[in-house]
Each structure stands twice: as C-alpha cells, then as structure tokens.
Amino acid sequence: MRKNLCMNKLRASMVILLLILWNLLILSGCSKNNTASISTVNPFPVQEDSASASSHSGTKPVESGVSTPKASEVILPEKAEYSEQQIKAPAGRESVTSAVYKLKNTKLKKKKIAYLTFDDGPSRNNTLKNLDTLKKYGIKATFFVLPQKDVDDVYRRILEEGHAIGNHSYFHDYHQLYNLTDFEFMEDVLMAKNFIKEKFNYTTTLYRFPGGTMGRSKKLLESRNKILESEGYTVYDWDISDGDSDTSEMGSKVEVLVNNVLQGAWGRNSLIVLMHDSPAKTATTEALPKIIDGLVKRGFSFDLLTNKIKNDTDDEG
Ligand SMILES: [Zn+2]
C-alpha cells in the first residue's frame, strides 16, 4: 500500500518535470523559429528605425529608457508597401500583394488618349507644317475640313499620311446653317461629303457642327442628328480648345494656347482637342509641338477619331 503511494508520487513528479521541460523547450525553440520565419517571409526588407521595426515584427522589444518616438517623428512605410507584403500566399496562389499591385498598375496604366482635331482647313501655310509636326511625333489627327480651293495636294497628304478627314459643312455659315430647313441642311452635308468623295475617293463619316452643338436648340439638334445618322455620320464636338478662335490678343499668343490645352488636360483620361488650321491660325501651328510635348509628358498617346470610339471619350477622372 505504502509502496504504491510512493510510486504514484514518483509518477506525478515525473509528469510535472516532463511538463516543465516541454514548456521550456517550446518557449525557447518556438520564439527562435518565429523570428526566422518572419525574416524569410518578408521579401522586401524595409529600412526602418528601431521603433517601427519592433512594433511591426515583435522580435525586438523597445529597450527601457529609450523613448518611443512620437507618431509624427516616425516615417512609416505606406501600409500597402509593408503589411501586405508579409502575407504569404499558399502554394499555387498569387500573393495578396502582387494581386493588389497588379490592380493598381492596371488603373495607373489605363491608356490616356488625346484626339487632336483641326477645323476649317486645310491651308497651305499651316496644315503642311502641322502635318510635318504630326509626322515627326508619329501622331495621327483628325481634320474637319471645308471645301478649300487650290489645296488638293494638302487634302491628299492628310489622307496619305493616315489622318482622318471629317465633314465640317460646305458653307460654314453660322447664321444660315442653323436656320436651314432639314432638307437644306442635308444638301449642305452632302455637298461637303461629295466634294471629298469625288476628288479624293474618301467617304467622310465624322461630322462637326460649325461652332459646335453647345447652346443649340435641342429640337433642332435632334432633327439634324437624325439626318447625319442616316448618312452614317458620328458627330463630335470637343472638350478642350486651345483658344485660337479667341479674337482678342490672347488667341494668338503661343504660350496661352499651350497652357489652355495643358491646364485643361489635368486629371483627364481622354481629350478631344479643338484647334484650327485655317490660314490665319499660325499661333496654333507654332504651339502644336509644345502641346504635344506637354501631353506626352502627362502620359497621353494620340489617336484618330472614328465612328467606334464615341462612347469611350467620356472622362473618368
Ligand atoms: Zn469651323
């Protein structure tokens, strides 16, 4: 009986001893393993001060007597650059961080497009120089032309170099055009269309109202748009102007024209830029390379207007 009691005490002592040893083993071994796993999981070691390092990893306690910097003194890495990078994806799964970065990059890399348009040309003095500039930059643009005399070679060059030609009416008479009957309006559209078709075998499918649609009667535009649609046209206004139609001194200052476009482009993903290439618009011709340079710096690429992109030009920014 007494012998059994002693054996039981001995067993109990052994169990307690084993438990103590086991706990010691866990405490020492696991903390080392944790440290090792954190340092290998983090693939992007970030230069940190001691305070931020200890608060993130938990491996280096703040030493007593060392004052913890105030929040304003600690430059913490951005959340996305630090905490998410420590999330290790299971085998075969994409890590959270790279997925987030992919989304961010997709958003950042969303194509920014500027559609350069020139109205009221072509002219020998300006359009040819503008074509040279566009060629130099490898950019395509859209020319809303009028039936001009003695510049057939300029129309041809526009088309041969891959730009688009749009219909900008035949008579370009602001006062008359919006007072025409529907039939007369259609005549004007078709005369302009045929002028290009017969001379250059090119069918225009883009239309820009002289002076744009802004401020026109809704009813009038509805009936005009029906006519244009029946002829296969897509109507384009603009959403930025370089301001060269300003008849004051400002409309002929190169720097003003450049700034008008570049300031208007802030926060935008898509632009339709109105400029003119009629004989008097020499300031725009001079401004064009600077406008293009500025837009390129803002990440814009350039394209032609077509019948398909009408709904994509709305700005998202
Ligand atoms: Zn015009």
Residues whose N, C-alpha, C, O or C-beta is under 5 A from the ligand:
A	BS01	ZN	D119 D120 P210 G211
